[in-house]
Amino acid sequence: MNILAEMLLNEPAPMAIWATLMLLTLPALVVLANPDGVRNPRLALTEAAIFVRRTGERREQRRAVRAAEAVRVVRYAQEVRVAATQAGEAVDRWQARWRESADRVDATLAAWREADARWARSRAAAAFGAPWTPQSPSEYAARERYLHEQVRAAAARGDLPLTAVADALAGRAGWDARLHPVEQELAVRRACAAHLERLYLAAADAERAAWHDTQLARRSRDSLRREAAAAESWAVRPAVAPDGMSRSALAPVA
């Protein structure tokens, strides 16, 4: 290190003198840098001062724009984060609904298989033929009571719809009180198996729809989470937009 540098670093007075001289010679340098400034130094100094002031104003404007943009990004990130939270809650609800529908599928499938097994046993028993009984008024009344009791019991268990009771009482929709009790039992069990199969198929359709909606809710939640993370990251460095987020999304929110 030479003597001049050591003196400037260790002694504050020479450094202050050098700085003062630089400030005093700055106007002369500005004037000499412009050929027109030699002829009109006052105009050159005025223009230099205007340039410095405008440069500072532009710098302040850019700083204010960046600050306002950062505020908009923060607001947008907060709103997207709230939307992502709500989407997460929606996913939880859809998952609960899907689990309920899946449980209903299992229950209806088990009920249908059990009803189908009972119908199979009734078909096997009916293969031997129903015993003959005389068609007296009392026998017909007994058969009618038996049919109505069987249909009511099946409807109470949920094996038949409630409308089946009204149909059996009115003798419509294939319910025939004149049949032998063995044949009536076969008809009731056949109707139960068909009804429970329809319930199972409807439950399976509902389960598939609930699963589809759950997947859609998950994708929406994940997309909002990524958008919120990108906006939060940009809030730290607002000069560069993150991938996948347009500047139009940062418009002021009413």
C-alpha positions as CSV (number, residue, x, y, z in Angstrom):
1,M,0.0,0.0,0.0
2,N,1.5,3.4,-1.0
3,I,1.8,6.4,1.2
4,L,-1.2,8.3,-0.3
5,A,-3.6,5.4,0.1
6,E,-2.5,4.8,3.7
7,M,-3.0,8.4,4.5
8,L,-6.5,8.5,3.0
9,L,-7.5,5.4,4.9
10,N,-6.0,6.3,8.3
11,E,-6.6,10.1,8.4
12,P,-10.2,11.3,8.0
13,A,-9.3,14.9,7.3
14,P,-7.6,14.3,3.9
15,M,-10.6,12.1,2.9
16,A,-13.0,14.9,3.7
17,I,-10.9,17.3,1.7
18,W,-10.9,15.0,-1.3
19,A,-14.6,14.5,-1.1
20,T,-15.2,18.3,-0.9
21,L,-13.0,18.9,-3.9
22,M,-14.9,16.2,-5.9
23,L,-18.2,17.9,-5.1
24,L,-16.8,21.3,-6.0
25,T,-15.5,20.1,-9.3
26,L,-18.6,18.2,-10.3
27,P,-20.4,21.2,-11.8
28,A,-17.2,21.9,-13.9
29,L,-17.2,18.3,-15.1
30,V,-20.8,18.5,-16.1
31,V,-20.2,21.8,-18.0
32,L,-17.1,20.4,-19.7
33,A,-18.9,17.2,-20.7
34,N,-21.3,19.1,-22.9
35,P,-19.8,21.3,-25.7
36,D,-22.8,23.7,-25.3
37,G,-22.1,23.9,-21.6
38,V,-18.8,25.7,-22.3
39,R,-20.7,28.5,-23.9
40,N,-23.6,28.6,-21.5
41,P,-22.5,26.9,-18.2
42,R,-25.6,28.1,-16.3
43,L,-27.9,26.3,-18.7
44,A,-25.8,23.2,-18.6
45,L,-26.0,23.1,-14.8
46,T,-29.7,23.7,-14.9
47,E,-30.2,20.8,-17.3
48,A,-28.0,18.6,-15.2
49,A,-30.0,19.4,-12.1
50,I,-33.3,18.7,-13.9
51,F,-31.9,15.4,-15.2
52,V,-30.9,14.4,-11.7
53,R,-34.3,15.4,-10.2
54,R,-36.2,13.5,-13.0
55,T,-34.0,10.5,-12.5
56,G,-34.8,10.5,-8.8
57,E,-38.5,11.0,-9.5
58,R,-38.5,8.0,-11.9
59,R,-36.8,5.9,-9.4
60,E,-39.4,6.8,-6.8
61,Q,-42.2,6.1,-9.2
62,R,-40.7,2.7,-10.0
63,R,-40.4,2.0,-6.3
64,A,-44.0,3.0,-5.7
65,V,-45.2,0.8,-8.6
66,R,-43.3,-2.2,-7.2
67,A,-44.7,-1.6,-3.8
68,A,-48.3,-1.4,-5.1
69,E,-47.7,-4.5,-7.2
70,A,-46.4,-6.3,-4.1
71,V,-49.5,-5.3,-2.2
72,R,-51.8,-6.6,-5.0
73,V,-49.8,-9.9,-5.1
74,V,-50.1,-10.3,-1.3
75,R,-53.9,-9.7,-1.5
76,Y,-54.2,-12.1,-4.4
77,A,-52.2,-14.7,-2.5
78,Q,-54.3,-14.4,0.6
79,E,-57.5,-14.7,-1.4
80,V,-56.3,-17.8,-3.2
81,R,-55.1,-19.3,0.0
82,V,-58.6,-18.8,1.5
83,A,-60.1,-20.4,-1.6
84,A,-57.6,-23.3,-1.3
85,T,-58.6,-23.8,2.4
86,Q,-62.3,-23.8,1.4
87,A,-61.5,-26.3,-1.4
88,G,-59.8,-28.5,1.1
89,E,-62.9,-28.5,3.3
90,A,-65.0,-29.4,0.3
91,V,-62.7,-32.3,-0.4
92,D,-63.2,-33.6,3.1
93,R,-67.0,-33.4,2.6
94,W,-66.8,-35.2,-0.7
95,Q,-64.6,-37.9,0.7
96,A,-67.0,-38.4,3.6
97,R,-69.9,-38.6,1.1
98,W,-67.9,-41.1,-1.0
99,R,-67.2,-43.3,2.0
100,E,-70.9,-43.3,2.9
101,S,-71.8,-44.2,-0.7
102,A,-69.2,-47.0,-0.7
103,D,-70.6,-48.4,2.6
104,R,-74.1,-48.2,1.0
105,V,-72.8,-50.2,-2.0
106,D,-71.5,-52.9,0.4
107,A,-74.7,-53.1,2.3
108,T,-77.0,-53.2,-0.7
109,L,-74.8,-55.8,-2.4
110,A,-74.9,-58.1,0.7
111,A,-78.7,-57.6,0.9
112,W,-79.2,-58.4,-2.8
113,R,-77.0,-61.6,-2.6
114,E,-79.0,-62.8,0.4
115,A,-82.3,-62.1,-1.3
116,D,-81.1,-63.8,-4.4
117,A,-80.1,-66.8,-2.4
118,R,-83.5,-67.0,-0.8
119,W,-85.1,-66.8,-4.2
120,A,-82.9,-69.6,-5.4
121,R,-84.0,-71.8,-2.5
122,S,-87.7,-71.0,-3.2
123,R,-87.2,-71.9,-6.9
124,A,-85.7,-75.2,-5.8
125,A,-88.6,-75.9,-3.5
126,A,-91.2,-74.8,-6.1
127,A,-89.7,-77.3,-8.6
128,F,-91.5,-80.1,-6.8
129,G,-94.8,-78.3,-7.4
130,A,-97.3,-76.8,-5.0
131,P,-99.8,-79.1,-3.3
132,W,-103.3,-78.9,-4.6
133,T,-105.9,-77.3,-2.4
134,P,-109.6,-76.5,-3.2
135,Q,-110.4,-73.0,-4.4
136,S,-113.0,-72.2,-1.7
137,P,-113.8,-68.6,-0.6
138,S,-112.1,-69.3,2.8
139,E,-109.0,-70.6,1.0
140,Y,-108.9,-67.6,-1.3
141,A,-109.2,-65.3,1.7
142,A,-106.4,-67.1,3.5
143,R,-104.2,-66.8,0.5
144,E,-104.9,-63.1,0.1
145,R,-104.1,-62.5,3.8
146,Y,-100.9,-64.5,3.4
147,L,-99.8,-62.5,0.4
148,H,-100.5,-59.2,2.1
149,E,-98.6,-60.2,5.2
150,Q,-95.6,-61.4,3.2
151,V,-95.5,-58.2,1.1
152,R,-95.9,-56.0,4.2
153,A,-93.1,-57.8,6.1
154,A,-90.8,-57.5,3.1
155,A,-91.5,-53.8,2.8
156,A,-90.9,-53.3,6.5
157,R,-87.5,-55.0,6.1
158,G,-86.7,-52.7,3.2
159,D,-86.7,-55.6,0.7
160,L,-89.6,-54.1,-1.2
161,P,-90.7,-50.5,-1.8
162,L,-93.7,-49.2,0.1
163,T,-95.6,-49.0,-3.2
164,A,-95.5,-52.8,-3.4
165,V,-97.9,-53.0,-0.5
166,A,-100.5,-50.8,-2.3
167,D,-100.0,-52.9,-5.4
168,A,-100.6,-56.1,-3.5
169,L,-103.7,-54.8,-1.8
170,A,-105.1,-53.7,-5.2
171,G,-104.0,-56.9,-6.9
172,R,-101.9,-55.1,-9.6
173,A,-98.3,-55.1,-10.7
174,G,-98.3,-58.9,-11.0
175,W,-99.5,-59.7,-7.4
176,D,-102.1,-62.5,-7.6
177,A,-103.8,-63.6,-4.4
178,R,-105.2,-66.7,-6.1
179,L,-101.7,-68.4,-6.2
180,H,-100.8,-71.1,-3.8
181,P,-98.8,-69.8,-0.8
182,V,-95.7,-71.6,-2.1
183,E,-96.0,-69.7,-5.4
184,Q,-96.7,-66.5,-3.6
185,E,-93.6,-66.9,-1.5
186,L,-91.6,-67.4,-4.7
187,A,-93.2,-64.3,-6.2
188,V,-92.4,-62.2,-3.1
189,R,-88.8,-63.4,-3.0
190,R,-88.3,-62.8,-6.7
191,A,-89.6,-59.3,-6.3
192,C,-87.3,-58.7,-3.3
193,A,-84.3,-59.9,-5.3
194,A,-85.2,-57.6,-8.2
195,H,-85.8,-54.6,-6.0
196,L,-82.5,-55.1,-4.0
197,E,-80.6,-55.5,-7.2
198,R,-81.9,-52.1,-8.4
199,L,-80.9,-50.6,-5.1
200,Y,-77.4,-52.0,-5.5
201,L,-77.0,-50.7,-9.0
202,A,-78.2,-47.3,-8.0
203,A,-75.8,-47.3,-5.0
204,A,-72.9,-48.3,-7.3
205,D,-73.8,-45.4,-9.7
206,A,-73.9,-43.0,-6.8
207,E,-70.6,-44.2,-5.5
208,R,-68.9,-43.7,-8.9
209,A,-70.3,-40.2,-9.1
210,A,-69.2,-39.4,-5.6
211,W,-65.7,-40.7,-6.4
212,H,-65.6,-38.6,-9.6
213,D,-66.6,-35.5,-7.7
214,T,-64.1,-36.2,-5.0
215,Q,-61.3,-36.4,-7.6
216,L,-62.5,-33.1,-9.2
217,A,-62.4,-31.4,-5.7
218,R,-58.9,-32.7,-5.1
219,R,-57.6,-31.4,-8.4
220,S,-59.2,-28.0,-7.7
221,R,-57.7,-27.9,-4.2
222,D,-54.3,-28.8,-5.5
223,S,-54.4,-26.2,-8.2
224,L,-55.4,-23.5,-5.8
225,R,-52.6,-24.5,-3.5
226,R,-50.1,-24.2,-6.2
227,E,-51.5,-20.9,-7.3
228,A,-51.3,-19.6,-3.8
229,A,-47.7,-20.8,-3.3
230,A,-46.7,-19.1,-6.6
231,A,-48.4,-15.8,-5.6
232,E,-46.8,-15.9,-2.2
233,S,-43.4,-16.6,-3.8
234,W,-43.9,-13.6,-6.1
235,A,-44.9,-11.4,-3.3
236,V,-41.2,-11.6,-2.1
237,R,-39.9,-10.8,-5.6
238,P,-42.7,-9.1,-7.5
239,A,-40.6,-8.0,-10.5
240,V,-40.7,-11.5,-12.0
241,A,-44.0,-13.3,-12.5
242,P,-44.1,-17.0,-11.6
243,D,-44.8,-19.5,-14.3
244,G,-48.5,-20.2,-14.9
245,M,-49.9,-17.0,-13.3
246,S,-50.9,-14.2,-15.6
247,R,-50.5,-10.5,-14.6
248,S,-54.2,-10.1,-15.3
249,A,-54.8,-12.2,-12.2
250,L,-53.2,-9.4,-10.2
251,A,-55.7,-6.8,-11.1
252,P,-57.0,-4.9,-8.0
253,V,-59.9,-6.7,-6.3
254,A,-63.0,-4.6,-5.9
